[in-house]
């Protein structure tokens, strides 16, 4: 059995001894394509080790982006390189690849891989095959087909995700642990093998798709990303070590010891529990805090909790002091996104021993409101006995991902109807089962039936108030950018936070919630009522000033329909409409919209949002039913259509390959098309900076015209 352990890799110069003499005369096979890690390794072998003959294998072969530039660069360095298209999950294709290289093959570097992240419950056979095929199957085929060759080295690019809790990457972790075990087996047979279970590379491999916020989050967890130069130096050191399997994983021990979540078992010796408690400084355990809370008067209690929330929020945003934050300012405007909000919620649960709803941060709006909510909850909970400290922490950490008083899927009531010893099946569970079994249409029909028993409104006049807009950014000049949220369970004003952070305060920006997604809110019963409600919210938010409407995904459909209603029925013309990768629905249907892919991607986000409750799911069911019925006649306002160029689902050696079909397309010939190299989800997350730049340029070209638009 392979038991991973940390090995300190020498920091000295190992280049000279990394590859055996004479390797430069043979051919080295590198899988993983020409971009990302495959290209980096190819350059390194030529520049550092004098390799002069290379075969680069990737799923797209010569069709991969950047291939011509790489071949030119290698030729200028004096190397002869060829690029071959090969599906590493196909044994016959790999056999043809190895046979094509011939007897001159002297070394293999297997850097191919695919990602398809998701929680365990969504890991069906297709998702397992996609990830294990490129990495694990490909490695095994290379092992079998080269076993009789006199190879100087056989290097496998593994991942530390198999050793240090890669959340949402069960398939990827399994594939990489297989590579580590294969290297051990080869060594036992007297064959060369080195498996390098790397941590994340910055700007390469899977790390190419992470933004600065994601990298900063990893740094806070004590696992900073490797710079490419570091990774290549560790490539040399790993080969020179003579070991079968290593974990080249940079670790910031000081940051690791400040973590309050569960530390991966492999790293716990670096941050023992006692040391972590002493070094945490401002960190408090639930018992201590509750005791101090109980001993203070009301003013002292409020001050204690406000300080706690402010310090935790400041630390998560990278500020050295809580003084950098305004307690009354909205979390979204301060810079929180979905992931940092969930981190704050989890930290506060450990600090207080309370069980908090997944969206408590955004629902509370501001640090001051969140502190008031904690005050109310702690008064209701009472003090925790000193002997129960560990129980309190365990209770908070293990709390179901749902609001208090509901099942984890959000269905009110206790365990009524559940069989003895079994958890009850919730609306969420039934919908999830339908999605992962490829019956998303049946799942949405179930949600629509649930929506039918909720309160509804047939006209905007039938409801007292609509969900209030949230101000995300202020600017002294220029028109107002109003963002409409997607009517999905993952939707909400928070989904615009990452995008807004990249505008640098140049625009006044607000976000509108979609009615019905919170308990107690009414749902529209018709498309007319839906668009009336959205139009009223927009007019209230714009307050008579020029405005642009922005919508991402199905939120774009809401923005477009609302713009049309405002023009036709209210005599108000928006300054413009921005559609972010919005598929057009027509004729009362949703042909062309990848509902299965959207729903699977939505469940991947449960790690951030917690398990979806019945209010959010039933509201989504109603809006998915209404969106195809919205009137989508062409609007007079100028329209920007931002199109993704990459697939929903990762494939082959590219973490998110370019689409050749199935793209969302501009709805009218007059719409301005701009593209972003992102997929449907990274467009407003990891690639949000590029998306913001595209929007910024278009807004600048339309703001002069916007100044002339009069609103009522």
N, C-alpha and C positions, 0 to 999 in steps of 0.2 A: 504493500500500500504506500502511495506517495504522500508524505506529510510535508507540506511546504514549511520552510523556515527562512528567517532573514539571514542573509549573508552580506557582510560588508565588502563591497567591491573595491579593489585597490584603486587609488586615485592617480597612480603614477602613469607613465607613458607605456602603454601595452601594444601600441600599433605594430611595432616590428615583429612581435611574436604572435599576433592574432591569427594570421593566415600562414599556412605552411609555404615554404619556398617552392617555386615552380608553378604555383596556382595561376599566375598571370599568363601562362602559356595555354591553359585550357579554357573551357566555356563555363561560365557561372549562370545558372538559371535562377531568376528572381520572379516570384509570383506576386501579385498584388497590383498589377497595372503600372502605368507610368506616372500617375499622380500620387500624391500622398506618400506613404511610407515606401512603396516600391521604387519610386523615383529617387527619394532621398538615399536609400540604400545603394541604388545603382551608381549615383554620383560618388558616394563615399568609397565604394569598392574600387572605382577607377582612380579617384584623386588620391586616396590614402594608401591603397594596397596594390596599385599597379595592375589591376585586372584589365585586360585588353579585349576580352570577348564576352559579350553578354547576350542572353536571350531574356526578354522581358515579357511575361505572360500576364494577360488580364482579360477580363470578360469582354471588353469592347475592343481590344486590340488597337489597330491604327485609328479607330474612331474615337478614342479617348481624348478629352481635352488636354492640350499642352504636349501631345506626343511629338510633334515636329520640333518644338523648341528643345525638348529633352534630347532627342536624337542628334540634333545639331550641336548641342552643348557637349555630349559625349564624344562626338566625332572630333570636335576641336581639342578635346583632351587626349585624343589619340586612341580612342576605343572604337571597336566595331560592335554595334548593337543592332539587334533586330527585335521587332515587336510582333507577338503572336496572340491572336484571339483564342482564349481557352476558358471553358467553363470547368473550374476545378472540382465541381461536384459530380462531373461526368467521367467515369473511369476510362472509357474509350478515348475521350478527348485528352486526358492526362497522359495516357499511353502514347498517343500520337505525338504529344508535345515532347516527351522524353525521347522517343524514337527519333524525332526530328533533330534533336540536339546531337545525338549520336555518341560515339565513343569518346569524344573530347570533353564530355561533362566531368567537371572536377568539383563542383560545389552547388548546393541548393540553399536558397533563402526563401522560405515560404512566409510571405507577408500578406497573403490574401485573407480577406475576412469580410463579413457582412454584419450589419446590426439590424435588429428588429425588436426594439425594446417593448416591454409590456409586463404587467403583473402576472404572477403564476396562473391565476385563473383564466387569463386570456391566451395562454401558451398552447395553441392547438398544433396539430402535426405539421401544418404548412409553415408555421413560424419557426418551429424547431428545425425542420428540414432546410429552410432558407439559410439559417445561421450555421448549423453544423455542416451543411453541404460544402460551403466555400472553404471553411477553416479545417474542420476535423476530417471530413471525407477526403478533402484535397490532400491533407497531410498524410493520411494513411495510403492513398494511392501513390504518392511520391515515395513513401517508404517502401512499399511493395515493389514498385517498378524500378527502383534504383538500388535495391538490396545487393544485387550482383555487381554493381559498379565500384570502382576504387575511388570513392569520394574523399576529398580532403576535409570537407565540413558539410554539415546538414543542420541548418539553423531554422528554428521555428519561432515566429513572432507570436508569442502568447500574450496574455493580459493578466494583470494583477486582479482584474475583476473576478477571477475564479478563486481568489484567496481573501479578499478584503471587502466582501459584501457589496457587489455591484447591484444596487437597487434597481429592480425592473429589468435585469439582464440575466435571467435564469438560463436562457438558451445560450447566450454568449459566454457566460461563466462555465457552463458545461463543456462547450467546445474548446475553451482554452485549457481547462484542466486535462482534457483528453490529450492535448498537445504536450503538456508537461509529462504525463504518464508515458506517452509514446517515446519521448526523448530518453527516459529512464530505461525503457525496454530496449531501445536500440543500443544504449551503452552496455547493457547486460549481455547483448549479443556480439559485442566487440565492434559495433558500427559507430561512426561519428554521429554525435547529436548534441545540440545545445538548444534548450528551450528558454526563451527570455520572456518572462511574464511581466511585461512593462506596465508601469503606471501610465496615466494619460499623457500624450504628447500635445504640446501647445501648437495649434495651427497645422497639425498633421494627423492622419488616421481619423479615428472617431472624434478626436479633439478639434478637427477642422471646423466642426459645426457648433462649437461652444462659443458663446459670447463672453465678454469680460466679466459680467455678473456671475456666470457659471464658474469661471476660473477663480474668481475671488471667493466664491462659496467653498470651493475645494481647498483653497489656501487656508480658510478659516478652520476647516476640518482637519488640517495637518497634512493634507495630501496635495501639495502644489504640483502643477503640470511640469513635465520635462520640456526644456527647450530642445530643439532638434540637435544642436551640437552636443548637448549632454547625452541624449539618447544614443547618438552614434558613437560617442566615446565609451558608453556602457556596452554597446555592441562589441567593440573591440575587447573590453575588459572581460565580458562574459565568455567570449571565445577563448581567451587566454587562460581563463580560470580552470579549465578542464572539467568543470561540473556539468552534469546533465541538465539540471533545471535551476534557474535563478530567478529572483524577483527584483529587477532593477526599478525600485519604487522609491522616489524621493519622499522623505518624511520630515515634517517640521515638528519635532518632538514638543516644543513649547506650545504650539497651537494644538497639538493632539491632546495635551494634558488639560486644556481648558474646555474640551468637549464635555457636554452633559448627556449626549445620547449614548447608545450602545457602541462601544469601540470594537472593531473587528478582532476576533480572537488572536489572530496572528500578530497584532500590534499591542495587545494589552500589557505585555511586560514592559513596554516603553512608557506606559501611563497607568501605573497601578492605582487602584481605587483610592487608597489613603493619600497618595501623593496628589492625585487630581483634586481631592477635596481641600487639601491644604493650599494648593497653588491656585485654586479658582478665585481667590480674592473676594470679589464682589458677589460670587455665586452663593446662593443660600439654599439650604434644603427646606422641604415643605414644613417639617415640624418646627424648626427654628423660626421661620417666617410667621407661621400661625401663632406661635407663642408670643412673639413680639406684637403681632396684630391684636391679640386678645388683651394684652396689657396696656395698649395705647387707647387714648380717647379718640373720638371720631376724627378730629383734625389730624391727629398723629397717624391714624389708620390710612386716611386718604393720602397723606404725604408719603408714607411708606410705599404704598402701591404705585403712586405716580412716579416716584423715584425708580422703583423696580422696572416699570414698563419703559420709562425713558432711557434707562441705562441699557436694557436689553435691545431696544430699538436702535439706539445709537451704535452699539457694537455691531449689529447685523448690517448696518449701512456703512460701516467702516469709519465712523467718527471716533475721535479720541475721547470725546466728552459728550454727555447728554446735553450740554449747553448749546450744541449745534442744532438741536431740534426745538420746534415749537409744539408744546403739548396740545394746543388746540388745532393744529394744522392737520389736514387729512393725511392718512397714511399713504394714499396713492400719490398725492401731490409731493409728499416728502421723498418718494422714490421707491416705495415698497412694490414688489411684484408678487406673483402667486407663490413662488418658492420661498422668498424671504418672509412673507406673511405666515406661511406654514411653519417655518423655523421659529418665528417669534411665538406662535401659538404653542408649539411643542416645548419650548424652553419655559414658558410661563406655566404650563401644566406641571412640569417637574418642580418649578419653584414653589408652587402653591398647593400641589396635590389635587387640584381641581380637574374635572373632566370638562374640556371646553369644546364647543362646536368647531368643525373644520374651518368655517369662514368667519370666526369670531373677530379677527383683526379687521377685515374690511367691513363687516357688519357694524363694528364699533366706531368706525370712521377715523377717530383720532386717539392718540395716547391717553388724553384726559378721559375720553369716553370709555376706553378699554379699562382704565384704572377704576372708574366708577362701577363698571360691570363686575370686575374682580371683587370690589368691596362688597357688593350685594351678594355675590356668590359665597364669599367667605363668611359673611354674617349668617347665611343660611346653613352652611356646612358645619360651623362651630370649630373649636380647636381640635387638633390631632394629638392624642396622647403621645408622650415622648417615646414609648416603646414601639409606636406604630410608624415610625419614620420610613422604614424600608417598605412597609406595606403601602404607605401613601404614595411613595415614588413609583412602586410597581403598579399600583392602581391607575395612576395617571398615565404611565407609559403604555399600559395595556388597554386603555379605555377604547371602546368601540368608536369608529370614526363617524359618529353621528351626534346630533344635538341631544342634550339631556332630555330624558322622558320619551325617547323614541328608540326603536330598534336600530341596528347599525345601518340598515337600508333606509331608515327614515320613516317607517310605518308606525303610526301611533299605536300605543297599547302594549301590553305585555306579551307573554309567550303563548297567548291563547291560540289554540288551533295547532300548536306544534306537537309533534310526536314526542314521547318521553325520550329524553337524552339527545334530542336533535334540535338545532336552531330552526326557528320558523323561516319559511321561504318568504322573502320580502318582495316588493315590487321591483326593487333593484336587482335581486337575485334572478327573478324570472326574465327580466329584460336582458341581463347579462348573458344568461344561458342561450337566449334566442340569438344574440349577436355573435357569440363565439361559435355557434353551430351553423352560421351562415344564413340565419333567418331573421335578419334585421327588420325586414318588412313586417313580420309577425310581432316582433318586439315593439315596434312603434305603434302597431294597432292596439297592443295592450296598454301602452301609455295613453293613447287617445281615449280609450274606454275609461281609464282612471280620471282623465281630465273632465269627462262628461259629468262626473258626480261632484265636481268642485263648483263654488259660486262663480257666476259669469256675468258679463255685461254686454248688452247688444248695442249700446251707444255710450259715448264718452260722458254724456250727461247723467248716466246712471251711477257713476262712481264719484265719491267725495274728493278723492285726491289720487294723483299718479305718483309713482316712485320719483323721488327728487333726483335731479342731475347732480353729478359730483364734479367739482372744478379740479382739473388735473394740473393746469398751468395757467399763469396770468401773464399778460403782456400789455404794455401801455397802448400800443397801436396795432392796426391790422384787424382783419375780420376774425370772427370767432369760428374755431374748428369744433364741431359737435360730432362726437363719435357715438354710433349706435351699436350696442352690444349684440352678439349673436344669440339667437333664441335656443341655445343648447345648454345642457346641464353644466358645462364648463364655462358658460358665458357669464358676463357681468362686467362692470366698469373696470375691474382689475385687469382684464385682458389687454387693455390699451396702455398699461403702465410702462412696460418696457419700451414700447414705441415712442411714447411721449417723452421719456427720459432722454432720447436722442435728438429732440428738437432744440434743446438748449435754451428753453425759455423764450423762444422767438415768437410764439403764438399763444393766444388765449385758447385754452382747450378744455372742453367739458365732455363728460361721458354720460349717456342716458341708460339707465337700467331698462330692461324689457319687463312690462307688467306681468305678474303672476308667478314669479319664481321664488317668492318667499311665502311662508305659511301665512294664511289670512288674506292674501291678495286675491282679487278676482281675475279671472281669465276672460279675454275677449271671446265672444261666441261666433263672430263672423270676421271676415277679412276687412269689411268696412269699419267695424268697431276697432279693429287692431290698428289700422292706418290712421283713424281719427285720433286715437290715444297718442300715437307716436307724434303726429303733427302738432297736437296741443303741447306736448312736452318740449318739442323743438322750439315752438314760438315762445313759450314761457322762458326757455333757457336763452334764446337769442335776444330777447328783450328789445326788439325793434332795431337791432343792429345787423349789419351784413354778416353772413355766416356760410361756411362750407359744411356739408354733411359727409361723414366718413363711415364706411361700414366694412368690416372684415368678414369674409366667408358669407354665411347667410345673413349676417348683419348688413352686408352690402345690398342685399335684396330689400331689406327694410328701409335702408337709406334711400334707395332709388324710388321705391313705391311712395315713400313719404315726400320726397322732392316733387314727384308728379302730383300728388294730392295737394300740396301747398300751392303749386302753380295753377292747377285747374280750379280748386275749390276755394282757396283763400287769397288768390291774387298775389302770392308771395313767391318770389323766385330766389332760390339759393344762389350764392355766388358760384357754387360748383359742387360736384359730387365726386367722391373718391371711392372706388370699389377695389378692395384688396382680395384678389383671387376668388371672386364671386362667380359661381356657376349659375347660369340663367335657368330658372325654372319656368315652364310655360305650359299652356293648355291644361292647367290644373294638375299637372304631374311633375315629377322630378327626374325625368330621364337625363342621364349623363352625370347626375350627382352621385358620387361614390359613397352611398349611405353606409355600406359595410365598413369601408375604410375609415370614414368619419367616426362611426360609433366605436370601432376598435381603438382609434387614436384617442377618443374621449375617455375610455376606460383606463388607458395608460396614465391619464392625469389624476386618477384617484389617489395616487401616492401623494399628490399635492393637496387635492381638495377634500380628501376623505371620501368615504362611501356616499354616493349620491342619495339624497333623501327623496321622499315621494313627491314633495312640492316641486322640486327642481325637475324631476323626471316627468311628472304628469304635465307640467307647463311646457316642457320641451315637446311632449307628444302633441299638445294642442297647437303649438306654433309650427311644428313640422307639417301639420295638417293645413294650417292657414297660409303659410308662405307661398305655396304654388298657386293660391287663389288671389294673391295681391295683384292689383292692376299694374302692369309694367309698360305702359305706353311711353314712348320716347319723351325725355324731358328737354326743356329749352336750355337749361344750365349746362355749362361745359362739364365733361365727365373725364376723369382720369381712371384708367383701368390698369391696375398693377397685377402682372401675371407671374406666377411661379413657373420656373422651368424644370423643377425636379419632382420626382415621383413621391407619392404618399408613403410608399413602402420601400425601405432600403433593399438593395439587391447586389449580389456579386461583390466585387472588390471596391465598389464605391458606396459610401455610406448613404448616399441619396442620389441615384443616377438621374441624368437628364431625361425628361419626358420626350418621346417622339409623337405621342398622341395622348388624348385624354386631358389636355389642358383646358382650364377655364379660358374662354375667349371673350374679347370685347363684344358688347351687346349690339352696338350700332357702329356703322362705318365712321361716324363723326367722333367716336370716343378716342381719346389719346392713349395709346398703348405704351407701357413701360414694363420691362421685365426685371426680375430679381432672381439671382441664382439661389433659390431657396425652395423648400417644399411647403406644403400648405400650412404646416404648423410652425416651422422655423421662420416663416415670413415675418411674424410679429414677436418672435422670441429671439433665437440666436442670431438671426439675420435682420433684426429690427433696425439696426443702424443704417444698413444699406437701404431698407425700405423707407426710413425717415428721410434720407437724402433725396431719393426719387420724388417723394411727396413735396419736400421743401422746394425743389427746383420748379415743380409744376405750380405750386402755390405762388411762387415769386412771379411767374409769368401771367398769373390770373388775378393778382391782388389789385392791380390798377383798375381792371374791369369791375372787381368786387366793390370798390369804393363808390361806383356809380349805381349800384343796386339799391333800391329803396325797399325797405320792409315796412309792413304795417304794424 
